[in-house]
């Protein structure tokens, strides 16, 4: 299963949070990044992102959707 690592934690806007992820590559030639952002109004998402720490690793469910 693919994994992503937290590589950046930033402030987004006045009160939001932005988390940058990087794919832990199976092939060193691959570089894939992903960013998620949330404001406090979206409590579930905001709390999830605020609970992350730099270099935490997360599994990715690779489910085909189309």
C-alpha positions in Angstrom: 0.0 0.0 0.0 1.2 3.5 -0.8 2.1 5.9 2.0 2.3 9.6 2.3 4.5 11.6 4.7 3.7 15.0 6.2 6.4 17.4 4.9 5.0 20.8 5.7 2.6 22.3 8.2 1.5 25.9 7.4 -0.9 28.5 8.4 -3.6 29.1 5.8 -5.4 32.4 5.8 -6.1 33.9 9.1 -7.0 30.8 11.1 -6.7 27.9 8.8 -4.2 25.1 8.5 -2.4 23.7 5.4 -0.7 20.3 5.4 1.6 19.2 2.6 2.2 15.5 1.9 4.8 13.7 -0.2 4.5 10.2 -1.5 7.0 7.8 0.0 8.2 6.6 -3.4 8.4 3.0 -4.4 10.5 4.2 -7.4 13.0 7.0 -6.5 12.2 8.7 -9.9 8.6 9.4 -8.7 7.7 12.6 -6.9 4.1 13.1 -5.9 2.8 15.7 -3.6 -0.6 16.4 -2.1 -1.9 19.4 -0.1 -5.0 19.6 2.2 -6.4 22.7 3.8 -9.1 23.4 6.3 -10.6 26.2 8.3 -12.0 25.9 11.9 -15.5 26.0 10.5 -15.0 22.5 9.1 -14.3 21.1 12.6 -13.7 17.4 11.7 -11.3 18.1 8.9 -9.6 21.0 10.8 -9.1 18.8 13.9 -7.7 15.9 11.8 -5.1 18.2 10.1 -4.2 20.0 13.4 -3.5 16.6 14.9 -0.8 15.8 12.4 2.9 16.2 13.1 5.8 16.7 10.7 7.0 13.4 9.2 3.9 11.4 10.3 3.2 8.7 7.8 -0.3 7.7 6.5 -1.6 4.9 4.4 -3.4 5.6 1.2 -6.3 3.4 0.1 -5.8 3.1 -3.7 -9.4 2.4 -4.7 -10.4 2.9 -8.3 -13.3 5.3 -8.6 -13.9 5.4 -12.4 
